[in-house]
Amino acid sequence: MNQAGNVIEVTGEDFSQQVVERSREIPVLVDFWAPWCGPCRTLAPVLDRLAGQYSGKLVVAKVNTDEEKQLAQEHGIRSIPNLKLFRDGKVVEDLLGAQPESELRAIVERYVPRESDALREEAAAAVARGDAAKARTLLEQAASIDPDNPRVALDLAHLSLSEGNLEGAERALNDLAPETRETEEATRLAALLEFARLAQEAPPEPDLMQRLEADPQDSEARYYLAVRRVLDGEYEAALDQLLDLLQRDRGFRDGAPRATLLKVFDLLGNGHELVHRYRARLFNALH
C-alpha cells in the first residue's frame, strides 16, 4: 500500500465493497495482475504514481489473479495486465495490456470528481423524477461552468436519447472530443442511438411475432425483432435472434446480422459475460 493509502489489495470477499460500492464515491481503477507477469511489474509504478497524484480522488485496487482465479474469471480476465475502471458501480473503461502513463492519466481525468458533478447529480435526480426539462437546465449550467468535463456532454447525450431526441443525441456525441468518443460509455451511447434509429422504422412487435410464426425465414421480421429486444434490455434474446438470422441468411442487408451482433457487443462492453459467450458462438458460426 502506498503512503496515501489509496492502493489496496482486494479479494473476492471484499471486491464488492472495496470496488463496486466505493466507486459510487470516487473512481476505482482495478489492476488484474500476477507476480510472474513482466508487463504487470512495469505498470505497477505507473499506477502508484497515479494513485499519489489523485490522492483522495482515485483508488487503485490490485487483484492477484494467481490467488483470485474465480474473481478473475467472473470479470472475464483472459490476459494480463487488464485494467478496469469502475465508476458509479459499473465498469466504464476496460484496458488490455500495459498502458502509457499519459494515456492512463487522461482516462482517469475523465472520471475524477469535478466542480460540475454536484449539478450532474441534481440532474440525475431530476431525470429520476421525470423532470427532463429541469435536468437539461442543470446540465447546461454544468457545461457553462465546466466546459471541459466530458461527463456533462455524455449526460446531455443520454438525456436527449431518453427524450427520443435522436438528432440532439447525435449532435452531443459528435461534439465530444476525439478521446472521449473512444470511451466505452460513448461507444455504448452511439450503439444505442443506432438501435433507436432502427426501431423507428420497425413494425410493432406483435406484427413481427405474427410474421415469424407464419414464416420463420422472414429475415426482416427477425432482424427488427432483435432490434426491439435490444431497446427493451433483453440482450440475450436479441443476440439469439441475430445469431439465428446469421445462420439462416448471412448476407441479409449486406451482412447486417454480423454487424448488428458487434453493435450489441459495443453496447454491453467488452467485460460483459454475454459478450464473451456470444463472441465464441459468432466465431463458430462464421467458421
C-alpha positions in Angstrom: 0.0 0.0 0.0 1.3 3.5 -0.8 1.7 6.4 1.6 -1.6 7.9 0.5 -3.4 4.7 1.4 -5.3 4.5 -1.9 -3.5 1.5 -3.4 -5.2 -1.6 -1.9 -5.2 -5.3 -2.4 -8.7 -6.8 -2.9 -10.1 -10.3 -2.9 -13.3 -12.0 -3.9 -14.6 -11.4 -0.3 -14.2 -7.6 -0.3 -14.4 -6.8 -4.0 -18.0 -5.6 -3.9 -17.4 -3.3 -1.0 -13.9 -2.0 -1.9 -14.5 -1.6 -5.6 -18.2 -1.6 -6.7 -19.6 0.3 -3.7 -16.5 2.6 -3.3 -16.8 3.6 -7.0 -20.0 5.3 -6.2 -17.9 7.9 -4.3 -14.7 8.1 -6.4 -13.3 6.1 -9.3 -11.6 2.8 -8.6 -9.0 1.5 -11.0 -8.7 -2.3 -10.7 -5.4 -3.8 -11.8 -5.7 -7.6 -12.6 -2.1 -8.8 -12.4 0.2 -11.7 -11.4 3.7 -11.8 -9.9 5.2 -13.6 -13.0 3.8 -11.0 -15.4 6.6 -8.7 -16.7 4.3 -6.0 -18.2 2.4 -6.0 -14.8 5.6 -5.2 -13.0 6.3 -2.4 -15.5 2.8 -1.0 -14.9 2.9 -1.1 -11.1 5.0 2.1 -10.5 2.9 4.0 -13.0 -0.2 3.1 -11.0 1.5 4.1 -7.8 2.3 7.5 -9.3 -1.3 7.9 -10.5 -2.6 7.0 -7.0 -0.3 9.6 -5.5 -1.3 12.3 -7.9 -5.0 11.6 -7.4 -4.9 11.0 -3.7 -8.4 11.3 -2.3 -9.9 11.2 -5.8 -8.9 7.7 -7.0 -8.4 4.3 -5.6 -6.1 1.7 -7.2 -7.3 -1.8 -6.4 -5.0 -4.7 -7.1 -6.2 -8.3 -7.8 -3.6 -11.1 -7.9 -5.1 -13.4 -10.5 -3.0 -16.3 -9.3 -4.7 -16.1 -5.9 -8.1 -14.9 -7.1 -8.8 -17.2 -10.1 -12.6 -17.1 -9.5 -12.7 -13.3 -9.3 -10.6 -13.1 -12.5 -13.0 -15.5 -14.3 -16.1 -13.5 -13.1 -14.6 -10.4 -14.7 -13.6 -12.1 -18.0 -9.9 -11.8 -17.5 -8.2 -13.7 -20.3 -4.8 -11.9 -20.4 -2.9 -9.5 -18.1 -2.3 -6.8 -17.2 -6.0 -5.9 -17.6 -7.2 -2.6 -16.0 -10.9 -2.0 -15.4 -12.0 1.4 -14.2 -15.2 1.4 -12.1 -17.4 4.4 -11.6 -20.9 4.5 -10.1 -20.9 0.8 -9.5 -20.0 -0.3 -13.1 -17.1 -0.7 -15.5 -16.6 2.4 -17.5 -13.2 1.6 -19.1 -11.6 -1.8 -19.9 -7.9 -1.6 -20.8 -5.8 -4.5 -22.0 -2.0 -4.5 -21.7 0.4 -2.0 -20.2 -0.8 1.5 -21.0 1.3 4.7 -21.3 1.2 6.8 -18.2 -0.1 9.9 -20.2 -3.0 7.8 -21.6 -3.9 6.4 -18.2 -3.9 9.9 -16.7 -6.1 11.2 -19.5 -8.6 8.4 -18.9 -8.6 8.8 -15.1 -9.1 12.6 -15.5 -12.5 11.9 -17.2 -13.9 10.3 -14.1 -12.3 12.0 -11.0 -14.7 14.3 -9.1 -15.1 17.8 -10.5 -16.8 21.1 -9.7 -19.8 20.4 -12.0 -20.5 16.9 -10.5 -23.0 18.3 -8.0 -25.1 19.7 -10.8 -24.9 16.4 -12.6 -26.2 14.6 -9.5 -29.1 17.1 -9.3 -29.8 16.5 -13.0 -29.8 12.7 -12.5 -32.3 13.2 -9.6 -34.5 15.3 -11.9 -34.4 12.6 -14.5 -35.5 10.0 -11.9 -38.4 12.3 -11.0 -39.4 12.5 -14.7 -38.4 16.2 -14.9 -36.3 16.2 -18.1 -36.6 19.9 -18.6 -35.1 20.6 -15.2 -32.3 18.1 -15.8 -31.4 19.8 -19.1 -31.3 23.2 -17.4 -28.9 21.8 -14.7 -26.7 20.1 -17.3 -26.5 23.2 -19.4 -25.4 25.1 -16.2 -22.8 22.4 -15.6 -21.5 22.8 -19.1 -21.2 26.5 -18.7 -19.1 26.3 -15.5 -17.0 23.3 -16.6 -17.0 23.1 -20.4 -14.1 20.6 -20.4 -16.0 18.0 -18.4 -16.8 15.2 -20.9 -19.2 13.6 -18.5 -21.6 16.6 -18.8 -21.6 16.1 -22.6 -22.3 12.4 -22.2 -25.1 13.2 -19.8 -26.7 15.5 -22.3 -26.4 12.8 -25.0 -28.1 10.3 -22.6 -30.8 12.8 -21.8 -31.5 13.6 -25.5 -31.7 9.9 -26.3 -34.1 9.2 -23.4 -36.4 12.0 -24.7 -36.4 10.5 -28.1 -34.4 13.4 -29.5 -32.1 11.4 -31.7 -30.8 14.4 -33.6 -29.9 16.1 -30.3 -28.1 12.9 -29.1 -26.2 12.7 -32.3 -25.1 16.3 -32.1 -23.9 15.8 -28.5 -21.9 12.7 -29.5 -20.4 14.5 -32.5 -19.3 17.4 -30.2 -17.3 15.1 -27.9 -13.5 15.4 -28.0 -12.0 12.5 -30.1 -10.5 10.8 -27.0 -13.9 10.9 -25.3 -15.7 9.4 -28.3 -13.4 6.4 -28.0 -14.5 5.6 -24.4 -16.8 2.7 -23.7 -19.6 4.9 -22.5 -19.6 6.9 -25.7 -19.3 3.8 -27.8 -22.3 2.3 -26.0 -24.3 5.5 -26.5 -23.5 5.5 -30.2 -24.7 1.9 -30.4 -27.9 2.7 -28.5 -28.5 5.6 -30.8 -28.2 3.4 -33.9 -30.7 0.9 -32.4 -33.1 3.7 -31.6 -32.9 4.8 -35.2 -33.6 1.3 -36.5 -36.5 1.0 -34.1 -38.2 4.0 -35.7 -38.6 2.0 -39.0 -39.5 -1.3 -37.3 -43.1 -2.6 -37.3 -44.8 -3.2 -33.9 -43.6 -6.3 -32.0 -46.9 -8.2 -32.3 -46.8 -7.9 -36.1 -43.2 -9.1 -36.1 -44.1 -12.1 -34.0 -47.0 -12.9 -36.2 -44.8 -12.7 -39.3 -42.2 -15.1 -37.9 -44.9 -17.6 -36.8 -46.2 -17.6 -40.4 -42.7 -17.7 -41.9 -39.6 -18.4 -39.8 -37.4 -17.5 -42.8 -38.7 -13.8 -42.7 -35.3 -12.2 -42.2 -36.6 -8.7 -41.9 -39.0 -9.6 -39.2 -36.3 -11.5 -37.2 -33.9 -8.5 -37.6 -36.4 -5.9 -36.4 -37.5 -8.2 -33.5 -33.8 -8.3 -32.4 -33.6 -4.5 -32.5 -36.7 -4.2 -30.3 -35.3 -6.8 -27.9 -32.1 -4.6 -27.5 -34.1 -1.5 -26.7 -36.1 -3.5 -24.2 -32.9 -4.5 -22.5 -33.4 -8.2 -23.4 -29.9 -8.6 -24.7 -29.6 -12.4 -24.7 -32.8 -12.7 -26.6 -31.6 -10.2 -29.1 -28.3 -12.0 -29.6 -30.1 -15.3 -30.1 -32.3 -13.7 -32.8 -29.3 -12.2 -34.6 -27.3 -15.4 -34.4 -30.2 -17.3 -35.8 -30.5 -14.8 -38.6 -26.8 -15.0 -39.3 -27.1 -18.8 -39.7 -30.2 -18.6 -41.9 -29.4 -15.5 -44.0 -25.8 -14.3 -43.5 -26.0 -11.8 -46.4 -29.1 -10.1 -45.2 -28.7 -6.3 -45.8 -25.1 -6.7 -46.8 -24.0 -8.6 -43.6 -26.3 -6.8 -41.1 -26.6 -9.8 -38.8 -22.8 -9.9 -38.0 -22.5 -6.1 -37.9 -25.5 -5.8 -35.6 -24.1 -8.5 -33.3 -21.0 -6.4 -33.0 -23.1 -3.4 -32.2 -24.7 -5.2 -29.3 -21.2 -6.2 -28.1 -20.3 -2.5 -28.1 -23.4 -1.7 -26.2 -22.7 -4.3 -23.5 -19.0 -3.6 -23.2 -16.0 -6.0 -23.5 -16.3 -7.2 -20.0 -19.9 -8.4 -20.2 -20.4 -12.2 -19.8 -22.7 -12.3 -22.8 -20.1 -10.7 -25.0 -17.5 -13.4 -24.2 -20.1 -16.2 -24.7 -21.6 -14.9 -28.0 -18.2 -13.9 -29.5 -17.3 -17.6 -29.3 -20.7 -18.6 -30.9 -20.2 -15.9 -33.6 -16.8 -17.2 -34.4 -18.1 -20.8 -34.7 -21.0 -19.7 -36.9 -18.7 -17.8 -39.2 -16.0 -20.6 -39.4 
